[in-house]
Amino acid sequence: MERRKSIGEMSTAELADLLAQVRAGDSDAWGDLYRQYAPAIFRFCRRALPTREDAEDATTEIFMKVRQKLGMYDSSRPFTAWLYKVASNHCWDLLRRRRIRQDLETGDLETLPLEHPDPSQLEQLQIDHDSKHVRAGLAKLPDRARMALVLRYYSEMSYDEIADTLGVRRAFVGVLLLRARHQLREVLAESGGGLHGAAAGGRP
Amino acid sequence: MSHFDEMTALLYLEGQLDADHAEGVRTHAAGCAECRGLLRALQTESVWLRESLEADDESVPARLVQAPEHGGAPWGWITALGLSAGGAYTAWSGFIEPWQARASQAGFTQGNLLTMLFFSGAFWKGWDAMRSLIEFLAMATLGLVVMWLLRRRLRRTTALAVVMGALALMVALPSSAGAAELKHGDPNYTLPAGEVIHTDLIVSAGSTRIDGDVEGDLITFSSNVTVNGHIKGDIIAFSQQLRVNGPVDGNVRAFVQSLQLNGKVVRNVMAWAGDVNLDQDAIVNGTLTAGSGHLEVNGKLVGDLLAYSGDVDINGQLGRNARIRSGHLTIGSRAEIAGQTTAELRQPPEVSSSAKMGSPLDWKITKRSSETNYSSARYYVHQILKWGASFVFGLALLFLMPGFFFDAVRACNKTAPAIGFGVLFLFAMPIAAFIVCITVVGLGVGISAMMLWLICIYAAQVLVGAWLGEKILGASAGVGAALGRLALGLAILRALGMLPYLGGWISFVVVIWGIGAVALASYKNMRPQVAAAVAAV
């Protein structure tokens, strides 16, 4: 079911050729590779990290890593998957380093009991909030919750990959995603006003 | 099967349940409207989340559209090296030199080339009064190095607070006098005769009169200052008028409209003033450095004279050399100059035949090159050529280092930090480069750093120009648009620079601003290098 964000129109053969040139130290080829993938990686970082500045910095840093680690890339696997893996690892490292200092602020949220949503109110929440609201709400989520949602619903990563990136057991990924959805509903309901029922609904 | 929970519903929708469990869910949902409703709501939520995340409503920054430049690395290293040299200088002047001085006092004298050349030489002495400023800048550069080293370990604000705190402490440490006494005039302040201030005295008042004694420094912000008492430290004055009648054991540093010295100054005098007058009774044991409209030396100056003045009138005693750059020079009949007098003038000097000169006056006429002739067409052609040159430079910069160019232009947005860094780099970089030249690191690096510094000064207008163009025309992506913005911005800056009086100041601010932006952008460009290094370990 894995479906990555499609990037550009480059064929597999063209990409393999380009990668070979980059490995050979061709800086023009590196420039082409960068121009091809940097916008997509920026978009990913923009969703995974809380601010635009963070995303810009991270994009540059990710490509530095990519250039350094290109020798480790296994060409039998899709390049995009590898690239997203490097990007998500980098973003998560970045967030984790900050989280050590912020744990007290966000740790409590993860232990909140989850109440079942009322489907009609959940649908209403979706009607009331467009993509901008969702993205703004996402930026307010704890890092791990935001990262889990982005890896799953933007990067289309498998549960195994998410577990590997975030350093959690595979069985915990579902819990993580469900909590993240609850937190997002909570944030959106608060920002929208009067929609608390969707997040803490009435189903027994 | 009873109703399933939300977790199960989500795992079912995401294909994460084993076949038996999934079948159980499917069967139950077929007969349970409530659970079907939950499944539908979660499914819709998944679609909504995907669509919201995929929605592309934000532009990719222009700097990311360009491939990252690797030419930034040596730049970063050279800057870091320059900064480290600033730190090395601090260590030199703070530890090695005092140690040498003590050794020398104890009889272990040795001719040290560096000390002789730069710390005892005539040129250096002329700027002795500036030394604490240079030390401060060196400390500041050291602080930056520390901040740069610590930035991965601490949050930026914390690092800043720690380093700035440490810096303040280090700068404060040498003045062991302790807390200064602060006085605010109401509106005037007088320290009566017989009273003694045992620490530094800082006064801000309409008019300040010091009849008593100050054992530390006297720092004053007043319109009129008269000092009759004994100042054992330095006098630092920002005022309209400063009259010093009493003895000063330290330096006098004056930023004033008019400075009148009647007493004895044991160390140096540095004055940026409209009028500077060393009265007949005045004695300055050190050097007099003056940037003034009018300078009159009637008293005794034991050290060198370094003057950049509109008019210079010497009618007193000069113990050493005089170096003068002035519109007009008069050497009166009572003048006695022991050393060599060198003058660059706009008119021939008037030298009294009774004046006693240690060696003949060495003078030449210099033309004022900066005089602007607004009615001449050549002036405008020249301006257009200058605009063209800066545009070509910008073009080269844009094509050779696009990443850096866009970073630096973006850094111009951070006006206050850019100007702050600009001031620091404008002064600290040449000092650091100079020290690199004469210390262990080597001449090549020092000269490269100096060249780079000059290039940065020139690049400053280009970056600020590009920034200005972007503010006016908007930030559309692509090189063509960037060139258009650059051309417009540079033209506006050039036009502003042509304004009489203000133009020079505008250009100066632009240089500081731009050089600060270069510093910020290089700092930013250095960061990935560190990240890569960390990852490689």
HADDOCK unambig.tbl for C-alpha pairs under 7 A between the chains (distance, minus, plus):
assign (segid A and resid 31 and name CA) (segid B and resid 67 and name CA) 4.87 0.50 0.50
assign (segid A and resid 34 and name CA) (segid B and resid 67 and name CA) 5.78 0.50 0.50
assign (segid A and resid 35 and name CA) (segid B and resid 65 and name CA) 5.98 0.50 0.50
assign (segid A and resid 35 and name CA) (segid B and resid 66 and name CA) 6.60 0.50 0.50
assign (segid A and resid 35 and name CA) (segid B and resid 67 and name CA) 6.29 0.50 0.50
assign (segid A and resid 38 and name CA) (segid B and resid 64 and name CA) 6.72 0.50 0.50
assign (segid A and resid 39 and name CA) (segid B and resid 60 and name CA) 6.08 0.50 0.50
assign (segid A and resid 61 and name CA) (segid B and resid 528 and name CA) 5.11 0.50 0.50
assign (segid A and resid 64 and name CA) (segid B and resid 528 and name CA) 6.72 0.50 0.50
assign (segid A and resid 64 and name CA) (segid B and resid 532 and name CA) 6.77 0.50 0.50
assign (segid A and resid 65 and name CA) (segid B and resid 532 and name CA) 6.25 0.50 0.50
assign (segid A and resid 116 and name CA) (segid B and resid 6 and name CA) 6.35 0.50 0.50
assign (segid A and resid 119 and name CA) (segid B and resid 37 and name CA) 6.18 0.50 0.50
assign (segid A and resid 119 and name CA) (segid B and resid 38 and name CA) 5.60 0.50 0.50
assign (segid A and resid 119 and name CA) (segid B and resid 41 and name CA) 5.25 0.50 0.50
assign (segid A and resid 122 and name CA) (segid B and resid 41 and name CA) 6.69 0.50 0.50
assign (segid A and resid 123 and name CA) (segid B and resid 41 and name CA) 6.39 0.50 0.50
assign (segid A and resid 126 and name CA) (segid B and resid 48 and name CA) 6.98 0.50 0.50
assign (segid A and resid 131 and name CA) (segid B and resid 52 and name CA) 4.06 0.50 0.50
assign (segid A and resid 131 and name CA) (segid B and resid 53 and name CA) 6.95 0.50 0.50
assign (segid A and resid 131 and name CA) (segid B and resid 55 and name CA) 6.53 0.50 0.50
assign (segid A and resid 134 and name CA) (segid B and resid 52 and name CA) 6.37 0.50 0.50
assign (segid A and resid 135 and name CA) (segid B and resid 53 and name CA) 6.86 0.50 0.50
assign (segid A and resid 153 and name CA) (segid B and resid 49 and name CA) 6.69 0.50 0.50
assign (segid A and resid 153 and name CA) (segid B and resid 50 and name CA) 5.15 0.50 0.50
assign (segid A and resid 154 and name CA) (segid B and resid 50 and name CA) 6.16 0.50 0.50
assign (segid A and resid 154 and name CA) (segid B and resid 53 and name CA) 5.94 0.50 0.50
assign (segid A and resid 154 and name CA) (segid B and resid 54 and name CA) 6.55 0.50 0.50
assign (segid A and resid 174 and name CA) (segid B and resid 11 and name CA) 6.60 0.50 0.50
assign (segid A and resid 178 and name CA) (segid B and resid 7 and name CA) 6.75 0.50 0.50
